[in-house]
Amino acid sequence: MESSERQLRAQMRFFHDLVRKLAAQGDPYAKVLSAPDNPYPAYEEIRARGRIYRSPLGTWVTTDHELANQVLRDRRFGVRKADGEKVPEFMNFDNSMLGLDPPHHTRLRRMTMPTLNPRIVERWRGRAEKICHRLIDDIMAKGDRFDLMTAFAHHLPTAVIGDLVGIPEEDREHFHHLSREIVPLLDGVVTYEKARSVDAAIAGMTELFTRIVEQRRVEPREDMISRMLPLVDEGSLSMDELLPLCMFLPLAGTETTVNLIGNGILALLRHPEQWRMVAENPDLAESVVNETLRHDPPVQTYRRIAHEPVELGGVVLPADGELAIVAAGANRDPQVFPDPARFDITRVSRNDTLAFSAGIHYCLGAPLARFEAEVAYRTLISRMPGLRQAGPVRRRGSFIIRGLREFPLSAT
Ligand code: HEM
């Protein structure tokens, strides 16, 4: 084994052991990093330590809505350290928008915006409805019991994003397989073995998209790759930028939306009176989207790096200091959302949640994710009004992406 590999393996083991030890000693941020099934008590422990708290791991942490909002809009914060280094345990891709600061970020974001423009996205509604009905037909044809995640939730975002980006039907299964291998990257702290299989899957993705890009060059269609290829030809976008974008969008758009669908249905089934309200008035599906994004968001936390010393909430973050913004905690800030732990689709709030972040990295796929989840809730509730849980759920064990791995249901 190469000595650098041995070193990396040892570093990862050291980090895991440290997190376990500090969690046992009561550090709430270490508890969060251990990805408990229910992280919300740890978020409240962080809140109890003040607007901003420094974990013995060295990271500053906040669950304060106002402070988080302020940081996300403050140009003195970015996502990279001065030497370009990024923090490995966070959702990150080299050259993807999420891992870049301006001006590079601004350019890539601008080029991607037309693909995810809300008006273009709205055109997919009919297709999304058809997909949902077809999935439910398939489920019903097979019997009463099914797993929401594998039989339903995964398929909608995968199909929509596949069309949007331009992944040919015949490559979708291969793409899906490679995506599953890359997912640990979104799931936070990875083991050495996982890091290696992620590398192999990224190489596989690069090969796949290189081929698709060549196909689209010969035969352009109505998709993102075809729309971006002229930018490559005129020299304003490089292939080294286009390929990570092709890989990142489907991943960012699938693993998150899948869990918005799952988390919302779980919350509704745990609150049958609210399920009935939506069954009687399907227009409330939009409120289910909003309240799920607040109460149990698929992306729980992200981070920023101070580019210079910044005074914040009574402490000074040094240059390169790292701040974890616990969006799921900020979404339950009692200063902003009264009775925050209660799931309530009738909640009226003037404040935005941080489920899609804020400022320059605000999620570009937010309109798409919202309408996909809305269509999914509407269709499920109207076609299966008697839906109920048919066994224990299994969570996916990540401190970043919150969602279910297994969600057994019975249609009647
Ligand atoms: C419920 C579903 C989704 C959630 C909760 C979500 C959440 C987020 C969050 C929190 C960020 C910003 C992280 C940060 O500030 O560091 C983000 C960025 C991003 N998301 Fe989403 N997302 C979702 C769906 C989607 C979809 C469907 C797409 C695309 C098809 C997408 C594309 C992106 C992109 C491109 C960025 C990077 C924006 C930038 O860096 O400027 N997301 N998302």
Residues whose N, C-alpha, C, O or C-beta is under 5 A from the ligand:
A	BS01	HEM	M97 L98 R109 L249 A252 G253 T256 T257 L260 P298 V299 Y302 R303 L354 A355 F356 S357 I360 H361 Y362 C363 L364 G365 A366 L368 A369
